[in-house]
Amino acid sequence: MPVAAGTPMLRPATAVVANGVGVDLGSYAIPCVADWNGDGRHDLLVGYRTGDKVAVFLNVGSDSVPEFGQSSLVQADGADIHVPGSGCGAPAPWVGDYDADGRCDLLVGDGSNGTIHFFRNTNPIGQPLLAADDPLRMGAALITVSSRATPCLADWDTDGLIDLLCGDGSGNVSFFKNVGTAQVPSYATRVLLQAGGAALNLGMRSVARVCDWDGDGLQDLVGSSTTGVYWCRNTGTRAAPVLQLPVALEVPKADGSGTLTPIQTGGRMRLELADWDRDGTLDLILGNLDGTVVRYAGYPFRVTRIEQGSPGEMTLEWASSRLLKYTVLTGPSPDQITTPLVTGLASGGDITTWTCPMSASRQFYRIQVGP
């Protein structure tokens, strides 16, 4: 994975835990992170195939260290939301202010027919009180992406109106431009997003999220599918995104070799992005075929401290990941950092510290991933 300035790297997966055990909803988990009850802390919603319902785990910890208790089922109009699916087609939740009234509403993608269910929040404060299902339409016709709908909302073209994007069973990402208003969205005809000059296809059962992944001020697209998790960089503008071909996101191998490998937790991976621990870096949350949910913590690979320690010694400290190995190079000037000081340096965990002797030829340092 190419790592540009501002591009987060990912640490190895850890299980998302509730009531002291890993979250496990039976099959085909699809996660969504949102402040569901308005207390300022991240909660976790998960659509799942067993039962075709949406569970919510409220955060009883802090916003920097989420903790979850027993789940409950999300209800609308006084009854559990039930979106019948088929095969691996679990309900796909998305929380956001759909109609610009300051309240968090709920969209649920239909895994069977590809439609999108809208549940309006009628409660001004606290946990949402959802009205009955009002499926999204284009004119009189239901909006559909054929199967495995995974919706999200984002102002894709930065015109001030929130648009609809949606993954599907075939791996496409559909863009429905909002041509209405913020309060009453109305959608233009479906357009398939392009990447690398052709229709973007992430692989079967796609999920897409919009974010500035590399910190360059432009909205990118990060998506998942049965085959992997990918980043499509935007090299256009904010108003007219131009996506590049998908690049697989990678994590450290579990074998201790110090190398990276593409993310793969099995088929039917469904992603969510959120700053899970409020450290300013996006984390990746994945729902899996077996109903579990895991988190890959994001971190910026950067030097966090450089200082002279004992006489004649320099101490370097950098944000790191367990299971990785690093190479430290040095040189007399910024454009001559070519001399290896150490290779295959084992990670110290989230922070790695290394001390070396100073000399006239060791004025500048570079740290890179790799044995």
C-alpha positions in Angstrom: 0.0 0.0 0.0 1.5 3.4 -0.9 1.7 5.6 2.1 1.5 9.3 1.4 1.7 12.1 3.9 -1.5 12.0 6.0 -2.5 8.5 4.8 -3.3 6.4 7.8 -1.9 2.9 8.2 -3.9 0.2 10.0 -3.0 -2.0 13.0 -4.0 -5.6 13.2 -7.6 -6.5 13.9 -9.1 -6.7 17.3 -12.6 -8.0 18.1 -15.3 -5.5 19.0 -16.5 -6.6 22.4 -19.9 -6.3 24.2 -20.6 -7.6 27.7 -17.1 -8.9 27.8 -17.3 -11.1 24.7 -16.8 -10.5 21.0 -19.9 -9.2 19.2 -21.5 -12.2 17.3 -24.9 -11.8 15.7 -25.0 -15.1 13.9 -24.3 -14.2 10.3 -23.6 -11.5 7.8 -22.9 -8.5 10.1 -23.1 -5.0 8.6 -21.9 -2.3 11.0 -22.7 1.4 11.4 -21.1 3.7 13.9 -23.1 6.7 15.1 -24.2 8.6 18.2 -27.6 6.8 18.4 -28.9 8.2 21.7 -27.5 11.8 21.5 -25.1 11.5 24.5 -22.0 12.5 22.4 -20.5 9.0 22.4 -20.1 6.5 19.5 -22.6 3.7 19.5 -22.7 0.6 17.2 -25.6 -0.5 15.1 -25.3 -3.8 13.3 -27.7 -5.3 10.7 -27.5 -9.1 10.6 -29.0 -11.9 8.5 -30.2 -14.1 11.4 -33.6 -12.5 12.0 -33.1 -9.8 9.4 -33.0 -7.1 12.1 -30.8 -4.2 13.3 -29.2 -4.4 16.7 -27.9 -1.4 18.6 -25.1 -1.5 21.2 -25.0 1.7 23.3 -21.7 3.0 24.4 -21.5 2.8 28.2 -17.8 3.8 28.3 -16.2 7.0 27.1 -15.9 8.3 23.6 -12.2 7.6 23.5 -12.6 4.1 25.0 -16.0 2.7 23.9 -17.5 0.0 25.9 -20.7 -1.8 25.0 -23.3 -3.7 27.1 -26.2 -5.8 26.0 -27.7 -5.0 22.6 -31.3 -4.1 21.9 -33.3 -4.2 18.6 -34.0 -1.0 16.7 -37.7 -0.3 16.4 -39.9 1.8 14.2 -43.6 2.6 14.7 -43.6 0.5 17.8 -42.2 -2.7 16.3 -38.7 -4.2 15.6 -37.4 -3.2 12.2 -37.5 -6.3 10.0 -36.1 -6.2 6.5 -36.4 -9.7 5.0 -33.3 -10.7 3.1 -32.1 -13.6 1.1 -28.8 -15.5 0.9 -26.2 -13.1 2.4 -28.5 -10.1 2.1 -28.6 -8.7 5.6 -30.1 -5.3 6.4 -27.5 -2.5 5.9 -28.0 0.4 8.4 -26.9 4.0 7.9 -27.5 6.8 10.4 -27.6 10.4 9.3 -29.7 13.5 9.2 -31.6 12.7 6.0 -33.9 15.8 5.9 -31.8 18.5 7.6 -34.0 18.8 10.7 -31.2 18.3 13.1 -32.2 14.7 14.0 -30.5 11.4 13.2 -32.6 9.3 10.9 -32.1 5.7 9.8 -31.7 4.3 6.3 -31.6 0.5 5.9 -30.5 -1.1 2.6 -32.5 -4.1 1.6 -30.4 -7.2 1.0 -33.0 -8.9 -1.2 -34.4 -6.4 -3.7 -31.9 -3.6 -3.4 -34.4 -0.9 -2.2 -33.7 1.5 0.6 -35.9 1.9 3.6 -36.2 5.3 5.3 -37.2 5.6 9.0 -37.7 9.3 10.0 -36.7 10.3 13.5 -39.5 12.2 15.2 -37.8 12.7 18.6 -36.0 16.0 18.9 -33.8 14.9 21.8 -32.1 11.6 22.8 -32.6 8.2 21.3 -34.5 8.3 18.0 -38.2 7.6 17.9 -38.6 6.2 14.3 -41.7 6.5 12.2 -43.0 3.8 9.9 -41.0 2.7 6.9 -41.0 5.2 3.9 -38.9 3.6 1.1 -36.8 6.0 -1.0 -38.3 6.8 -4.4 -37.4 8.5 -7.6 -40.7 9.9 -8.6 -43.3 7.2 -8.1 -40.8 4.3 -8.5 -38.8 2.8 -5.7 -35.1 3.4 -5.9 -33.3 0.1 -6.3 -29.8 -1.2 -7.0 -31.1 -4.7 -7.7 -29.7 -6.4 -4.6 -27.6 -6.1 -1.4 -28.2 -2.3 -1.1 -25.7 -0.6 1.3 -26.6 3.1 1.4 -24.7 6.1 2.7 -25.2 9.8 2.5 -22.6 12.3 1.5 -22.3 15.6 -0.4 -20.3 14.0 -3.2 -20.1 17.0 -5.4 -19.9 19.6 -2.6 -22.9 21.6 -3.9 -24.3 21.9 -0.4 -26.9 19.1 -0.8 -26.5 15.6 0.6 -26.5 12.9 -2.1 -27.1 9.2 -1.9 -24.4 6.6 -2.6 -25.1 2.9 -2.6 -23.1 -0.4 -3.0 -24.8 -3.4 -4.4 -24.5 -7.2 -4.9 -22.6 -6.8 -8.2 -19.9 -4.6 -6.7 -20.9 -1.3 -8.2 -21.3 2.0 -6.4 -24.3 4.0 -7.5 -24.5 7.8 -7.2 -27.9 9.4 -6.9 -27.5 13.2 -7.1 -29.8 15.2 -4.9 -31.6 17.7 -7.2 -34.1 18.6 -4.6 -33.5 20.5 -1.4 -31.8 19.7 1.9 -35.2 19.3 3.6 -36.8 17.4 0.8 -34.2 15.4 -1.2 -35.1 14.4 -4.8 -32.8 12.3 -6.9 -31.5 12.3 -10.5 -31.2 9.1 -12.4 -28.7 6.6 -11.0 -25.1 7.0 -12.2 -22.4 4.4 -11.6 -19.2 5.9 -10.1 -16.1 5.6 -12.3 -12.5 4.8 -11.2 -9.5 4.8 -13.5 -11.7 5.8 -16.4 -14.1 2.8 -16.2 -17.1 1.9 -14.1 -15.9 1.2 -10.5 -16.4 -2.4 -9.4 -15.1 -3.2 -5.9 -16.1 -6.9 -6.1 -19.3 -8.6 -5.3 -21.4 -7.1 -2.4 -19.8 -3.7 -2.2 -20.0 -1.1 0.6 -18.7 2.4 0.1 -17.8 5.3 2.4 -16.8 8.8 1.6 -13.8 10.3 3.4 -10.5 12.2 2.9 -8.4 9.1 3.4 -5.0 10.7 2.5 -5.5 14.1 4.1 -5.2 16.1 0.9 -8.5 18.0 1.3 -10.3 16.0 -1.3 -13.1 13.4 -0.8 -11.9 9.9 -1.6 -13.9 6.6 -1.6 -13.1 3.6 0.7 -15.0 0.4 0.0 -15.2 -3.2 0.8 -16.5 -6.4 -0.9 -16.1 -10.1 -0.8 -12.5 -9.7 -2.2 -11.0 -7.0 0.0 -11.0 -3.5 1.3 -9.9 -0.7 -1.1 -9.1 3.0 -1.3 -9.9 5.0 -4.5 -8.0 8.2 -4.4 -9.6 11.4 -5.7 -7.3 13.2 -8.0 -9.9 15.6 -9.4 -11.5 18.4 -7.3 -14.0 18.6 -4.5 -16.8 19.6 -7.0 -15.8 17.0 -9.6 -14.2 14.0 -8.0 -12.0 11.8 -10.3 -11.3 8.4 -8.7 -8.3 6.3 -9.3 -8.3 2.5 -9.5 -8.8 0.7 -6.2 -5.8 0.1 -4.0 -6.0 -2.7 -1.5 -5.7 -1.6 2.2 -3.1 -3.7 4.0 -2.3 -4.7 7.6 0.7 -6.5 9.2 0.9 -10.2 8.7 0.3 -12.3 11.7 3.4 -14.5 11.1 5.8 -11.9 12.5 7.6 -11.5 9.2 7.1 -7.7 9.4 5.4 -7.5 6.0 2.0 -6.2 5.0 -0.9 -8.2 3.5 -4.3 -7.1 2.1 -7.2 -7.3 4.5 -9.2 -10.5 4.2 -11.4 -11.7 7.0 -13.4 -14.1 4.7 -16.2 -13.5 2.3 -19.0 -10.9 2.7 -16.9 -8.2 4.4 -18.9 -5.1 5.1 -17.0 -2.0 6.2 -17.6 1.1 8.3 -15.3 4.1 8.9 -15.2 6.1 12.1 -12.8 7.8 14.4 -13.5 5.1 16.9 -11.3 6.4 19.7 -11.4 10.1 18.8 -7.6 10.3 18.2 -8.1 12.2 14.9 -7.5 9.2 12.7 -10.1 7.1 10.9 -10.4 3.4 12.0 -11.8 0.6 9.9 -14.7 -1.5 11.3 -15.6 -4.7 9.5 -18.6 -6.9 9.8 -18.1 -10.5 8.8 -19.9 -13.5 7.3 -19.9 -15.2 10.7 -21.7 -12.3 12.4 -18.6 -10.9 14.2 -17.3 -7.4 14.1 -13.6 -6.4 14.2 -11.8 -3.1 14.3 -8.5 -2.1 12.5 -7.2 0.9 14.4 -5.9 3.6 12.1 -2.7 5.5 12.9 -0.4 8.0 11.2 3.0 6.5 10.6 5.1 9.4 11.8 8.0 10.4 14.1 6.5 11.4 17.5 9.8 12.3 19.2 13.4 13.0 18.3 15.8 14.2 20.9 19.4 13.9 22.2 19.5 11.5 25.1 22.6 10.5 26.8 25.7 12.4 25.6 26.5 11.2 22.1 23.2 9.5 21.6 20.0 10.3 19.6 16.6 8.8 20.5 13.9 8.4 17.9 10.3 7.5 18.6 7.5 6.9 16.1 3.9 5.7 15.9 4.0 2.0 15.0 2.1 -1.2 14.8 2.8 -4.5 16.5 4.0 -7.3 14.1 5.8 -4.8 11.8 9.5 -4.3 11.4 11.3 -1.1 10.5 14.4 0.2 8.8 16.1 3.3 10.0 18.4 5.2 7.6 20.5 8.3 8.2 22.6 10.8 6.2 24.3 14.2 6.4 21.5 16.1 4.6 17.8 15.6 3.8 18.5 14.4 0.3 21.2 12.0 1.4 19.4 9.8 3.9 20.7 6.5 2.4 22.8 4.8 5.0 21.0 2.0 6.9 21.5 2.1 10.6 19.3 -0.9 11.4 17.1 -3.2 9.4 14.4 -5.6 10.7 13.9 -3.6 13.9 10.9 -5.2 15.7 8.0 -2.9 16.6 7.6 -1.9 20.2 3.8 -1.9 19.8 1.8 1.3 19.3 5.0 3.3 19.9 8.5 2.2 19.0 11.6 3.8 20.5 15.2 3.4 19.3 18.5 5.0 20.4 21.6 5.2 18.3 25.1 6.9 18.5 25.4 10.4 17.0 28.0 11.5 14.6 28.7 14.2 12.0 27.3 12.0 9.2 24.1 11.2 11.2 22.3 14.5 11.2 19.1 13.4 9.5 17.0 10.2 9.8 14.3 8.4 7.9 12.2 5.5 9.2 10.4 3.2 6.8 8.3 0.1 7.1 9.9 -3.2 6.1 12.4 -5.8 7.2 
